[in-house]
Amino acid sequence: MFEFIIWGGAAVSLAGLAGLVWCILRVMKARKAGLSDDELREAVQSVLPWNLASLFLSVIGLMMVILGISLG
């Protein structure tokens, strides 16, 4: 029964990881574009909420996996 929590948590964690990879690629693209310091700072600041949300999603997914293992 708790396998659903484990697999659901793994899926949520992978979604968060995909979001983190997207954030990294977006900042790398902005760095390679040769933007000025202010433009680069603006690009990084626009990615920051997505980065934190992805990190939170990964943590919640890992918590679900640990909870499923502990209860199962």
PQR file of N, CA, C, O and H, with PARSE charges and radii, in Angstrom:
ATOM      1  N   MET A   1       0.821  -1.193   0.000 -0.4000 1.5000
ATOM      2  CA  MET A   1       0.000   0.000   0.000 -0.0000 2.0000
ATOM      3  C   MET A   1       0.870   1.264   0.000  0.5500 1.7000
ATOM      4  O   MET A   1       0.530   2.253  -0.649 -0.5500 1.4000
ATOM      5  N   PHE A   2       1.980   1.227   0.721 -0.4000 1.5000
ATOM      6  CA  PHE A   2       2.817   2.416   0.814 -0.0000 2.0000
ATOM      7  C   PHE A   2       3.750   2.567  -0.379  0.5500 1.7000
ATOM      8  O   PHE A   2       4.511   3.531  -0.463 -0.5500 1.4000
ATOM      9  H   PHE A   2       2.257   0.424   1.248  0.4000 1.0000
ATOM     10  N   GLU A   3       3.688   1.611  -1.300 -0.4000 1.5000
ATOM     11  CA  GLU A   3       4.500   1.738  -2.511 -0.0000 2.0000
ATOM     12  C   GLU A   3       4.071   2.944  -3.337  0.5500 1.7000
ATOM     13  O   GLU A   3       4.886   3.544  -4.038 -0.5500 1.4000
ATOM     14  H   GLU A   3       3.070   0.828  -1.232  0.4000 1.0000
ATOM     15  N   PHE A   4       2.785   3.299  -3.252 -0.4000 1.5000
ATOM     16  CA  PHE A   4       2.314   4.476  -3.980 -0.0000 2.0000
ATOM     17  C   PHE A   4       2.992   5.740  -3.464  0.5500 1.7000
ATOM     18  O   PHE A   4       3.328   6.634  -4.241 -0.5500 1.4000
ATOM     19  H   PHE A   4       2.123   2.812  -2.682  0.4000 1.0000
ATOM     20  N   ILE A   5       3.189   5.809  -2.157 -0.4000 1.5000
ATOM     21  CA  ILE A   5       3.868   6.974  -1.588 -0.0000 2.0000
ATOM     22  C   ILE A   5       5.327   7.002  -2.045  0.5500 1.7000
ATOM     23  O   ILE A   5       5.866   8.063  -2.363 -0.5500 1.4000
ATOM     24  H   ILE A   5       2.916   5.082  -1.526  0.4000 1.0000
ATOM     25  N   ILE A   6       5.954   5.839  -2.075 -0.4000 1.5000
ATOM     26  CA  ILE A   6       7.366   5.771  -2.486 -0.0000 2.0000
ATOM     27  C   ILE A   6       7.517   6.183  -3.947  0.5500 1.7000
ATOM     28  O   ILE A   6       8.348   7.030  -4.272 -0.5500 1.4000
ATOM     29  H   ILE A   6       5.516   4.977  -1.817  0.4000 1.0000
ATOM     30  N   TRP A   7       6.716   5.585  -4.826 -0.4000 1.5000
ATOM     31  CA  TRP A   7       6.836   5.902  -6.251 -0.0000 2.0000
ATOM     32  C   TRP A   7       6.356   7.317  -6.558  0.5500 1.7000
ATOM     33  O   TRP A   7       6.915   7.989  -7.425 -0.5500 1.4000
ATOM     34  H   TRP A   7       6.041   4.896  -4.562  0.4000 1.0000
ATOM     35  N   GLY A   8       5.335   7.765  -5.857 -0.4000 1.5000
ATOM     36  CA  GLY A   8       4.887   9.147  -6.033 -0.0000 2.0000
ATOM     37  C   GLY A   8       5.953  10.135  -5.594  0.5500 1.7000
ATOM     38  O   GLY A   8       6.191  11.146  -6.256 -0.5500 1.4000
ATOM     39  H   GLY A   8       4.881   7.219  -5.153  0.4000 1.0000
ATOM     40  N   GLY A   9       6.596   9.833  -4.465 -0.4000 1.5000
ATOM     41  CA  GLY A   9       7.680  10.689  -3.995 -0.0000 2.0000
ATOM     42  C   GLY A   9       8.856  10.701  -4.947  0.5500 1.7000
ATOM     43  O   GLY A   9       9.487  11.738  -5.153 -0.5500 1.4000
ATOM     44  H   GLY A   9       6.403   9.013  -3.927  0.4000 1.0000
ATOM     45  N   ALA A  10       9.152   9.544  -5.530 -0.4000 1.5000
ATOM     46  CA  ALA A  10      10.241   9.485  -6.509 -0.0000 2.0000
ATOM     47  C   ALA A  10       9.908  10.335  -7.733  0.5500 1.7000
ATOM     48  O   ALA A  10      10.777  11.021  -8.272 -0.5500 1.4000
ATOM     49  H   ALA A  10       8.639   8.702  -5.363  0.4000 1.0000
ATOM     50  N   ALA A  11       8.660  10.290  -8.166 -0.4000 1.5000
ATOM     51  CA  ALA A  11       8.247  11.095  -9.320 -0.0000 2.0000
ATOM     52  C   ALA A  11       8.316  12.588  -8.998  0.5500 1.7000
ATOM     53  O   ALA A  11       8.772  13.384  -9.818 -0.5500 1.4000
ATOM     54  H   ALA A  11       7.954   9.733  -7.728  0.4000 1.0000
ATOM     55  N   VAL A  12       7.863  12.959  -7.808 -0.4000 1.5000
ATOM     56  CA  VAL A  12       7.916  14.366  -7.398 -0.0000 2.0000
ATOM     57  C   VAL A  12       9.370  14.833  -7.298  0.5500 1.7000
ATOM     58  O   VAL A  12       9.704  15.942  -7.714 -0.5500 1.4000
ATOM     59  H   VAL A  12       7.492  12.311  -7.142  0.4000 1.0000
ATOM     60  N   SER A  13      10.214  13.989  -6.751 -0.4000 1.5000
ATOM     61  CA  SER A  13      11.628  14.329  -6.620 -0.0000 2.0000
ATOM     62  C   SER A  13      12.294  14.477  -7.992  0.5500 1.7000
ATOM     63  O   SER A  13      13.110  15.377  -8.189 -0.5500 1.4000
ATOM     64  H   SER A  13       9.942  13.087  -6.413  0.4000 1.0000
ATOM     65  N   LEU A  14      11.953  13.612  -8.926 -0.4000 1.5000
ATOM     66  CA  LEU A  14      12.509  13.726 -10.282 -0.0000 2.0000
ATOM     67  C   LEU A  14      12.007  14.981 -10.987  0.5500 1.7000
ATOM     68  O   LEU A  14      12.744  15.596 -11.758 -0.5500 1.4000
ATOM     69  H   LEU A  14      11.290  12.881  -8.766  0.4000 1.0000
ATOM     70  N   ALA A  15      10.758  15.364 -10.728 -0.4000 1.5000
ATOM     71  CA  ALA A  15      10.243  16.605 -11.304 -0.0000 2.0000
ATOM     72  C   ALA A  15      11.021  17.802 -10.758  0.5500 1.7000
ATOM     73  O   ALA A  15      11.339  18.732 -11.499 -0.5500 1.4000
ATOM     74  H   ALA A  15      10.159  14.864 -10.102  0.4000 1.0000
ATOM     75  N   GLY A  16      11.321  17.775  -9.474 -0.4000 1.5000
ATOM     76  CA  GLY A  16      12.133  18.836  -8.889 -0.0000 2.0000
ATOM     77  C   GLY A  16      13.534  18.865  -9.462  0.5500 1.7000
ATOM     78  O   GLY A  16      14.087  19.936  -9.713 -0.5500 1.4000
ATOM     79  H   GLY A  16      11.062  17.019  -8.872  0.4000 1.0000
ATOM     80  N   LEU A  17      14.109  17.694  -9.669 -0.4000 1.5000
ATOM     81  CA  LEU A  17      15.443  17.612 -10.265 -0.0000 2.0000
ATOM     82  C   LEU A  17      15.437  18.163 -11.689  0.5500 1.7000
ATOM     83  O   LEU A  17      16.370  18.856 -12.096 -0.5500 1.4000
ATOM     84  H   LEU A  17      13.660  16.824  -9.466  0.4000 1.0000
ATOM     85  N   ALA A  18      14.392  17.858 -12.438 -0.4000 1.5000
ATOM     86  CA  ALA A  18      14.279  18.400 -13.795 -0.0000 2.0000
ATOM     87  C   ALA A  18      14.187  19.925 -13.760  0.5500 1.7000
ATOM     88  O   ALA A  18      14.762  20.603 -14.611 -0.5500 1.4000
ATOM     89  H   ALA A  18      13.634  17.295 -12.108  0.4000 1.0000
ATOM     90  N   GLY A  19      13.471  20.455 -12.787 -0.4000 1.5000
ATOM     91  CA  GLY A  19      13.392  21.904 -12.632 -0.0000 2.0000
ATOM     92  C   GLY A  19      14.739  22.520 -12.303  0.5500 1.7000
ATOM     93  O   GLY A  19      15.073  23.592 -12.809 -0.5500 1.4000
ATOM     94  H   GLY A  19      13.004  19.904 -12.096  0.4000 1.0000
ATOM     95  N   LEU A  20      15.514  21.853 -11.462 -0.4000 1.5000
ATOM     96  CA  LEU A  20      16.852  22.351 -11.130 -0.0000 2.0000
ATOM     97  C   LEU A  20      17.764  22.350 -12.354  0.5500 1.7000
ATOM     98  O   LEU A  20      18.529  23.291 -12.563 -0.5500 1.4000
ATOM     99  H   LEU A  20      15.242  20.982 -11.051  0.4000 1.0000
ATOM    100  N   VAL A  21      17.684  21.301 -13.156 -0.4000 1.5000
ATOM    101  CA  VAL A  21      18.489  21.236 -14.381 -0.0000 2.0000
ATOM    102  C   VAL A  21      18.076  22.352 -15.338  0.5500 1.7000
ATOM    103  O   VAL A  21      18.926  22.971 -15.978 -0.5500 1.4000
ATOM    104  H   VAL A  21      17.063  20.536 -12.986  0.4000 1.0000
ATOM    105  N   TRP A  22      16.776  22.607 -15.437 -0.4000 1.5000
ATOM    106  CA  TRP A  22      16.282  23.684 -16.296 -0.0000 2.0000
ATOM    107  C   TRP A  22      16.839  25.032 -15.834  0.5500 1.7000
ATOM    108  O   TRP A  22      17.256  25.850 -16.654 -0.5500 1.4000
ATOM    109  H   TRP A  22      16.085  22.104 -14.917  0.4000 1.0000
ATOM    110  N   CYS A  23      16.843  25.258 -14.521 -0.4000 1.5000
ATOM    111  CA  CYS A  23      17.386  26.510 -13.980 -0.0000 2.0000
ATOM    112  C   CYS A  23      18.869  26.659 -14.314  0.5500 1.7000
ATOM    113  O   CYS A  23      19.320  27.736 -14.704 -0.5500 1.4000
ATOM    114  H   CYS A  23      16.504  24.594 -13.855  0.4000 1.0000
ATOM    115  N   ILE A  24      19.610  25.586 -14.159 -0.4000 1.5000
ATOM    116  CA  ILE A  24      21.045  25.627 -14.459 -0.0000 2.0000
ATOM    117  C   ILE A  24      21.270  25.949 -15.928  0.5500 1.7000
ATOM    118  O   ILE A  24      22.108  26.788 -16.261 -0.5500 1.4000
ATOM    119  H   ILE A  24      19.243  24.711 -13.842  0.4000 1.0000
ATOM    120  N   LEU A  25      20.526  25.287 -16.806 -0.4000 1.5000
ATOM    121  CA  LEU A  25      20.696  25.530 -18.240 -0.0000 2.0000
ATOM    122  C   LEU A  25      20.310  26.950 -18.621  0.5500 1.7000
ATOM    123  O   LEU A  25      20.941  27.559 -19.485 -0.5500 1.4000
ATOM    124  H   LEU A  25      19.846  24.606 -16.536  0.4000 1.0000
ATOM    125  N   ARG A  26      19.278  27.475 -17.982 -0.4000 1.5000
ATOM    126  CA  ARG A  26      18.843  28.835 -18.303 -0.0000 2.0000
ATOM    127  C   ARG A  26      19.896  29.866 -17.881  0.5500 1.7000
ATOM    128  O   ARG A  26      20.155  30.818 -18.617 -0.5500 1.4000
ATOM    129  H   ARG A  26      18.765  26.981 -17.280  0.4000 1.0000
ATOM    130  N   VAL A  27      20.497  29.687 -16.717 -0.4000 1.5000
ATOM    131  CA  VAL A  27      21.531  30.617 -16.266 -0.0000 2.0000
ATOM    132  C   VAL A  27      22.788  30.468 -17.124  0.5500 1.7000
ATOM    133  O   VAL A  27      23.439  31.464 -17.438 -0.5500 1.4000
ATOM    134  H   VAL A  27      20.286  28.913 -16.119  0.4000 1.0000
ATOM    135  N   MET A  28      23.137  29.234 -17.507 -0.4000 1.5000
ATOM    136  CA  MET A  28      24.294  29.041 -18.385 -0.0000 2.0000
ATOM    137  C   MET A  28      24.082  29.731 -19.726  0.5500 1.7000
ATOM    138  O   MET A  28      25.009  30.319 -20.285 -0.5500 1.4000
ATOM    139  H   MET A  28      22.608  28.425 -17.252  0.4000 1.0000
ATOM    140  N   LYS A  29      22.865  29.656 -20.235 -0.4000 1.5000
ATOM    141  CA  LYS A  29      22.552  30.318 -21.503 -0.0000 2.0000
ATOM    142  C   LYS A  29      22.685  31.836 -21.363  0.5500 1.7000
ATOM    143  O   LYS A  29      23.191  32.506 -22.263 -0.5500 1.4000
ATOM    144  H   LYS A  29      22.112  29.179 -19.782  0.4000 1.0000
ATOM    145  N   ALA A  30      22.232  32.366 -20.238 -0.4000 1.5000
ATOM    146  CA  ALA A  30      22.339  33.809 -20.013 -0.0000 2.0000
ATOM    147  C   ALA A  30      23.803  34.225 -19.870  0.5500 1.7000
ATOM    148  O   ALA A  30      24.186  35.297 -20.338 -0.5500 1.4000
ATOM    149  H   ALA A  30      21.820  31.821 -19.507  0.4000 1.0000
ATOM    150  N   ARG A  31      24.621  33.394 -19.232 -0.4000 1.5000
ATOM    151  CA  ARG A  31      26.047  33.724 -19.078 -0.0000 2.0000
ATOM    152  C   ARG A  31      26.763  33.706 -20.418  0.5500 1.7000
ATOM    153  O   ARG A  31      27.628  34.544 -20.675 -0.5500 1.4000
ATOM    154  H   ARG A  31      24.310  32.523 -18.852  0.4000 1.0000
ATOM    155  N   LYS A  32      26.407  32.753 -21.274 -0.4000 1.5000
ATOM    156  CA  LYS A  32      27.068  32.649 -22.579 -0.0000 2.0000
ATOM    157  C   LYS A  32      26.600  33.725 -23.551  0.5500 1.7000
ATOM    158  O   LYS A  32      27.246  33.957 -24.573 -0.5500 1.4000
ATOM    159  H   LYS A  32      25.705  32.072 -21.065  0.4000 1.0000
ATOM    160  N   ALA A  33      25.480  34.387 -23.242 -0.4000 1.5000
ATOM    161  CA  ALA A  33      24.954  35.413 -24.138 -0.0000 2.0000
ATOM    162  C   ALA A  33      25.757  36.705 -24.062  0.5500 1.7000
ATOM    163  O   ALA A  33      25.557  37.608 -24.874 -0.5500 1.4000
ATOM    164  H   ALA A  33      24.955  34.198 -22.412  0.4000 1.0000
ATOM    165  N   GLY A  34      26.655  36.800 -23.101 -0.4000 1.5000
ATOM    166  CA  GLY A  34      27.487  37.997 -23.001 -0.0000 2.0000
ATOM    167  C   GLY A  34      26.720  39.216 -22.521  0.5500 1.7000
ATOM    168  O   GLY A  34      26.949  40.324 -23.006 -0.5500 1.4000
ATOM    169  H   GLY A  34      26.817  36.067 -22.441  0.4000 1.0000
ATOM    170  N   LEU A  35      25.827  39.026 -21.588 -0.4000 1.5000
ATOM    171  CA  LEU A  35      25.028  40.133 -21.070 -0.0000 2.0000
ATOM    172  C   LEU A  35      25.862  40.997 -20.129  0.5500 1.7000
ATOM    173  O   LEU A  35      26.891  40.569 -19.608 -0.5500 1.4000
ATOM    174  H   LEU A  35      25.641  38.126 -21.194  0.4000 1.0000
ATOM    175  N   SER A  36      25.392  42.213 -19.928 -0.4000 1.5000
ATOM    176  CA  SER A  36      26.052  43.080 -18.949 -0.0000 2.0000
ATOM    177  C   SER A  36      25.744  42.564 -17.541  0.5500 1.7000
ATOM    178  O   SER A  36      24.915  41.673 -17.360 -0.5500 1.4000
ATOM    179  H   SER A  36      24.555  42.561 -20.351  0.4000 1.0000
ATOM    180  N   ASP A  37      26.422  43.135 -16.562 -0.4000 1.5000
ATOM    181  CA  ASP A  37      26.237  42.675 -15.183 -0.0000 2.0000
ATOM    182  C   ASP A  37      24.793  42.844 -14.715  0.5500 1.7000
ATOM    183  O   ASP A  37      24.237  41.956 -14.068 -0.5500 1.4000
ATOM    184  H   ASP A  37      27.096  43.859 -16.710  0.4000 1.0000
ATOM    185  N   ASP A  38      24.196  43.973 -15.042 -0.4000 1.5000
ATOM    186  CA  ASP A  38      22.814  44.215 -14.614 -0.0000 2.0000
ATOM    187  C   ASP A  38      21.840  43.259 -15.293  0.5500 1.7000
ATOM    188  O   ASP A  38      20.916  42.749 -14.659 -0.5500 1.4000
ATOM    189  H   ASP A  38      24.648  44.694 -15.568  0.4000 1.0000
ATOM    190  N   GLU A  39      22.051  43.020 -16.583 -0.4000 1.5000
ATOM    191  CA  GLU A  39      21.168  42.096 -17.303 -0.0000 2.0000
ATOM    192  C   GLU A  39      21.341  40.665 -16.804  0.5500 1.7000
ATOM    193  O   GLU A  39      20.366  39.922 -16.685 -0.5500 1.4000
ATOM    194  H   GLU A  39      22.801  43.435 -17.098  0.4000 1.0000
ATOM    195  N   LEU A  40      22.572  40.284 -16.515 -0.4000 1.5000
ATOM    196  CA  LEU A  40      22.822  38.944 -15.983 -0.0000 2.0000
ATOM    197  C   LEU A  40      22.208  38.797 -14.595  0.5500 1.7000
ATOM    198  O   LEU A  40      21.633  37.756 -14.277 -0.5500 1.4000
ATOM    199  H   LEU A  40      23.364  40.887 -16.611  0.4000 1.0000
ATOM    200  N   ARG A  41      22.326  39.819 -13.779 -0.4000 1.5000
ATOM    201  CA  ARG A  41      21.726  39.790 -12.445 -0.0000 2.0000
ATOM    202  C   ARG A  41      20.205  39.659 -12.548  0.5500 1.7000
ATOM    203  O   ARG A  41      19.589  38.925 -11.775 -0.5500 1.4000
ATOM    204  H   ARG A  41      22.793  40.665 -14.037  0.4000 1.0000
ATOM    205  N   GLU A  42      19.609  40.361 -13.493 -0.4000 1.5000
ATOM    206  CA  GLU A  42      18.162  40.274 -13.692 -0.0000 2.0000
ATOM    207  C   GLU A  42      17.754  38.872 -14.153  0.5500 1.7000
ATOM    208  O   GLU A  42      16.728  38.347 -13.720 -0.5500 1.4000
ATOM    209  H   GLU A  42      20.109  40.957 -14.121  0.4000 1.0000
ATOM    210  N   ALA A  43      18.553  38.275 -15.024 -0.4000 1.5000
ATOM    211  CA  ALA A  43      18.254  36.920 -15.496 -0.0000 2.0000
ATOM    212  C   ALA A  43      18.340  35.914 -14.357  0.5500 1.7000
ATOM    213  O   ALA A  43      17.497  35.024 -14.238 -0.5500 1.4000
ATOM    214  H   ALA A  43      19.386  38.701 -15.375  0.4000 1.0000
ATOM    215  N   VAL A  44      19.362  36.059 -13.521 -0.4000 1.5000
ATOM    216  CA  VAL A  44      19.516  35.139 -12.388 -0.0000 2.0000
ATOM    217  C   VAL A  44      18.387  35.348 -11.382  0.5500 1.7000
ATOM    218  O   VAL A  44      17.864  34.379 -10.831 -0.5500 1.4000
ATOM    219  H   VAL A  44      20.047  36.781 -13.617  0.4000 1.0000
ATOM    220  N   GLN A  45      18.011  36.588 -11.139 -0.4000 1.5000
ATOM    221  CA  GLN A  45      16.920  36.859 -10.205 -0.0000 2.0000
ATOM    222  C   GLN A  45      15.588  36.338 -10.719  0.5500 1.7000
ATOM    223  O   GLN A  45      14.722  35.972  -9.924 -0.5500 1.4000
ATOM    224  H   GLN A  45      18.436  37.375 -11.587  0.4000 1.0000
ATOM    225  N   SER A  46      15.408  36.298 -12.033 -0.4000 1.5000
ATOM    226  CA  SER A  46      14.154  35.764 -12.569 -0.0000 2.0000
ATOM    227  C   SER A  46      14.090  34.247 -12.445  0.5500 1.7000
ATOM    228  O   SER A  46      13.000  33.676 -12.413 -0.5500 1.4000
ATOM    229  H   SER A  46      16.111  36.596 -12.679  0.4000 1.0000
ATOM    230  N   VAL A  47      15.246  33.588 -12.376 -0.4000 1.5000
ATOM    231  CA  VAL A  47      15.295  32.129 -12.251 -0.0000 2.0000
ATOM    232  C   VAL A  47      15.229  31.692 -10.787  0.5500 1.7000
ATOM    233  O   VAL A  47      14.837  30.562 -10.498 -0.5500 1.4000
ATOM    234  H   VAL A  47      16.131  34.052 -12.403  0.4000 1.0000
ATOM    235  N   LEU A  48      15.605  32.568  -9.872 -0.4000 1.5000
ATOM    236  CA  LEU A  48      15.701  32.208  -8.460 -0.0000 2.0000
ATOM    237  C   LEU A  48      14.413  31.623  -7.875  0.5500 1.7000
ATOM    238  O   LEU A  48      14.500  30.610  -7.181 -0.5500 1.4000
ATOM    239  H   LEU A  48      15.924  33.486 -10.106  0.4000 1.0000
ATOM    240  N   PRO A  49      13.223  32.191  -8.109 -0.5600 1.5000
ATOM    241  CA  PRO A  49      12.012  31.564  -7.550  0.2800 2.0000
ATOM    242  C   PRO A  49      11.773  30.154  -8.086  0.5500 1.7000
ATOM    243  O   PRO A  49      11.331  29.274  -7.347 -0.5500 1.4000
ATOM    244  N   TRP A  50      12.060  29.940  -9.359 -0.4000 1.5000
ATOM    245  CA  TRP A  50      11.913  28.604  -9.939 -0.0000 2.0000
ATOM    246  C   TRP A  50      12.911  27.632  -9.319  0.5500 1.7000
ATOM    247  O   TRP A  50      12.599  26.465  -9.084 -0.5500 1.4000
ATOM    248  H   TRP A  50      12.418  30.655  -9.959  0.4000 1.0000
ATOM    249  N   ASN A  51      14.112  28.131  -9.059 -0.4000 1.5000
ATOM    250  CA  ASN A  51      15.145  27.306  -8.454 -0.0000 2.0000
ATOM    251  C   ASN A  51      14.723  26.870  -7.047  0.5500 1.7000
ATOM    252  O   ASN A  51      14.842  25.696  -6.697 -0.5500 1.4000
ATOM    253  H   ASN A  51      14.366  29.079  -9.249  0.4000 1.0000
ATOM    254  N   LEU A  52      14.240  27.803  -6.259 -0.4000 1.5000
ATOM    255  CA  LEU A  52      13.805  27.473  -4.901 -0.0000 2.0000
ATOM    256  C   LEU A  52      12.598  26.541  -4.909  0.5500 1.7000
ATOM    257  O   LEU A  52      12.511  25.629  -4.087 -0.5500 1.4000
ATOM    258  H   LEU A  52      14.144  28.757  -6.544  0.4000 1.0000
ATOM    259  N   ALA A  53      11.667  26.766  -5.833 -0.4000 1.5000
ATOM    260  CA  ALA A  53      10.501  25.887  -5.927 -0.0000 2.0000
ATOM    261  C   ALA A  53      10.909  24.474  -6.333  0.5500 1.7000
ATOM    262  O   ALA A  53      10.363  23.499  -5.817 -0.5500 1.4000
ATOM    263  H   ALA A  53      11.737  27.506  -6.501  0.4000 1.0000
ATOM    264  N   SER A  54      11.848  24.358  -7.238 -0.4000 1.5000
ATOM    265  CA  SER A  54      12.329  23.039  -7.658 -0.0000 2.0000
ATOM    266  C   SER A  54      13.043  22.328  -6.521  0.5500 1.7000
ATOM    267  O   SER A  54      12.876  21.123  -6.332 -0.5500 1.4000
ATOM    268  H   SER A  54      12.291  25.150  -7.658  0.4000 1.0000
ATOM    269  N   LEU A  55      13.826  23.062  -5.775 -0.4000 1.5000
ATOM    270  CA  LEU A  55      14.513  22.484  -4.618 -0.0000 2.0000
ATOM    271  C   LEU A  55      13.503  22.011  -3.575  0.5500 1.7000
ATOM    272  O   LEU A  55      13.651  20.927  -3.010 -0.5500 1.4000
ATOM    273  H   LEU A  55      13.961  24.041  -5.928  0.4000 1.0000
ATOM    274  N   PHE A  56      12.482  22.818  -3.322 -0.4000 1.5000
ATOM    275  CA  PHE A  56      11.427  22.446  -2.380 -0.0000 2.0000
ATOM    276  C   PHE A  56      10.702  21.193  -2.855  0.5500 1.7000
ATOM    277  O   PHE A  56      10.402  20.306  -2.055 -0.5500 1.4000
ATOM    278  H   PHE A  56      12.361  23.699  -3.781  0.4000 1.0000
ATOM    279  N   LEU A  57      10.421  21.118  -4.142 -0.4000 1.5000
ATOM    280  CA  LEU A  57       9.737  19.950  -4.697 -0.0000 2.0000
ATOM    281  C   LEU A  57      10.590  18.695  -4.537  0.5500 1.7000
ATOM    282  O   LEU A  57      10.070  17.629  -4.208 -0.5500 1.4000
ATOM    283  H   LEU A  57      10.664  21.839  -4.792  0.4000 1.0000
ATOM    284  N   SER A  58      11.873  18.815  -4.764 -0.4000 1.5000
ATOM    285  CA  SER A  58      12.769  17.668  -4.575 -0.0000 2.0000
ATOM    286  C   SER A  58      12.791  17.211  -3.122  0.5500 1.7000
ATOM    287  O   SER A  58      12.772  16.013  -2.844 -0.5500 1.4000
ATOM    288  H   SER A  58      12.295  19.681  -5.032  0.4000 1.0000
ATOM    289  N   VAL A  59      12.831  18.155  -2.209 -0.4000 1.5000
ATOM    290  CA  VAL A  59      12.855  17.811  -0.782 -0.0000 2.0000
ATOM    291  C   VAL A  59      11.555  17.135  -0.373  0.5500 1.7000
ATOM    292  O   VAL A  59      11.578  16.142   0.354 -0.5500 1.4000
ATOM    293  H   VAL A  59      12.847  19.129  -2.435  0.4000 1.0000
ATOM    294  N   ILE A  60      10.427  17.658  -0.830 -0.4000 1.5000
ATOM    295  CA  ILE A  60       9.136  17.045  -0.502 -0.0000 2.0000
ATOM    296  C   ILE A  60       9.072  15.629  -1.066  0.5500 1.7000
ATOM    297  O   ILE A  60       8.584  14.719  -0.395 -0.5500 1.4000
ATOM    298  H   ILE A  60      10.408  18.465  -1.420  0.4000 1.0000
ATOM    299  N   GLY A  61       9.555  15.435  -2.280 -0.4000 1.5000
ATOM    300  CA  GLY A  61       9.571  14.097  -2.873 -0.0000 2.0000
ATOM    301  C   GLY A  61      10.420  13.128  -2.077  0.5500 1.7000
ATOM    302  O   GLY A  61      10.022  11.984  -1.857 -0.5500 1.4000
ATOM    303  H   GLY A  61       9.952  16.174  -2.825  0.4000 1.0000
ATOM    304  N   LEU A  62      11.585  13.578  -1.644 -0.4000 1.5000
ATOM    305  CA  LEU A  62      12.443  12.706  -0.841 -0.0000 2.0000
ATOM    306  C   LEU A  62      11.811  12.403   0.514  0.5500 1.7000
ATOM    307  O   LEU A  62      11.963  11.298   1.035 -0.5500 1.4000
ATOM    308  H   LEU A  62      11.907  14.508  -1.823  0.4000 1.0000
ATOM    309  N   MET A  63      11.106  13.373   1.086 -0.4000 1.5000
ATOM    310  CA  MET A  63      10.390  13.118   2.339 -0.0000 2.0000
ATOM    311  C   MET A  63       9.304  12.067   2.149  0.5500 1.7000
ATOM    312  O   MET A  63       9.090  11.215   3.011 -0.5500 1.4000
ATOM    313  H   MET A  63      10.983  14.271   0.662  0.4000 1.0000
ATOM    314  N   MET A  64       8.623  12.138   1.014 -0.4000 1.5000
ATOM    315  CA  MET A  64       7.592  11.141   0.730 -0.0000 2.0000
ATOM    316  C   MET A  64       8.200   9.749   0.608  0.5500 1.7000
ATOM    317  O   MET A  64       7.630   8.776   1.101 -0.5500 1.4000
ATOM    318  H   MET A  64       8.797  12.830   0.313  0.4000 1.0000
ATOM    319  N   VAL A  65       9.347   9.650  -0.041 -0.4000 1.5000
ATOM    320  CA  VAL A  65      10.018   8.355  -0.179 -0.0000 2.0000
ATOM    321  C   VAL A  65      10.409   7.813   1.192  0.5500 1.7000
ATOM    322  O   VAL A  65      10.177   6.641   1.486 -0.5500 1.4000
ATOM    323  H   VAL A  65       9.810  10.441  -0.441  0.4000 1.0000
ATOM    324  N   ILE A  66      10.996   8.655   2.023 -0.4000 1.5000
ATOM    325  CA  ILE A  66      11.401   8.215   3.361 -0.0000 2.0000
ATOM    326  C   ILE A  66      10.184   7.817   4.189  0.5500 1.7000
ATOM    327  O   ILE A  66      10.226   6.826   4.917 -0.5500 1.4000
ATOM    328  H   ILE A  66      11.184   9.607   1.783  0.4000 1.0000
ATOM    329  N   LEU A  67       9.108   8.581   4.081 -0.4000 1.5000
ATOM    330  CA  LEU A  67       7.881   8.249   4.810 -0.0000 2.0000
ATOM    331  C   LEU A  67       7.314   6.916   4.344  0.5500 1.7000
ATOM    332  O   LEU A  67       6.903   6.094   5.163 -0.5500 1.4000
ATOM    333  H   LEU A  67       9.074   9.386   3.489  0.4000 1.0000
ATOM    334  N   GLY A  68       7.289   6.698   3.044 -0.4000 1.5000
ATOM    335  CA  GLY A  68       6.786   5.432   2.512 -0.0000 2.0000
ATOM    336  C   GLY A  68       7.622   4.245   2.950  0.5500 1.7000
ATOM    337  O   GLY A  68       7.085   3.181   3.259 -0.5500 1.4000
ATOM    338  H   GLY A  68       7.622   7.365   2.378  0.4000 1.0000
ATOM    339  N   ILE A  69       8.939   4.426   2.977 -0.4000 1.5000
ATOM    340  CA  ILE A  69       9.819   3.339   3.424 -0.0000 2.0000
ATOM    341  C   ILE A  69       9.616   3.080   4.915  0.5500 1.7000
ATOM    342  O   ILE A  69       9.576   1.929   5.350 -0.5500 1.4000
ATOM    343  H   ILE A  69       9.375   5.290   2.726  0.4000 1.0000
ATOM    344  N   SER A  70       9.489   4.148   5.694 -0.4000 1.5000
ATOM    345  CA  SER A  70       9.324   3.995   7.142 -0.0000 2.0000
ATOM    346  C   SER A  70       7.998   3.327   7.497  0.5500 1.7000
ATOM    347  O   SER A  70       7.943   2.495   8.403 -0.5500 1.4000
ATOM    348  H   SER A  70       9.521   5.084   5.341  0.4000 1.0000
ATOM    349  N   LEU A  71       6.946   3.684   6.797 -0.4000 1.5000
ATOM    350  CA  LEU A  71       5.630   3.119   7.101 -0.0000 2.0000
ATOM    351  C   LEU A  71       5.447   1.729   6.513  0.5500 1.7000
ATOM    352  O   LEU A  71       4.660   0.930   7.022 -0.5500 1.4000
ATOM    353  H   LEU A  71       6.990   4.360   6.061  0.4000 1.0000
ATOM    354  N   GLY A  72       6.176   1.444   5.442 -0.4000 1.5000
ATOM    355  CA  GLY A  72       6.021   0.152   4.767 -0.0000 2.0000
ATOM    356  C   GLY A  72       6.897  -0.836   5.366  0.5500 1.7000
ATOM    357  O   GLY A  72       6.912  -1.989   4.936 -0.5500 1.4000
ATOM    358  H   GLY A  72       6.815   2.093   5.029  0.4000 1.0000
TER
END
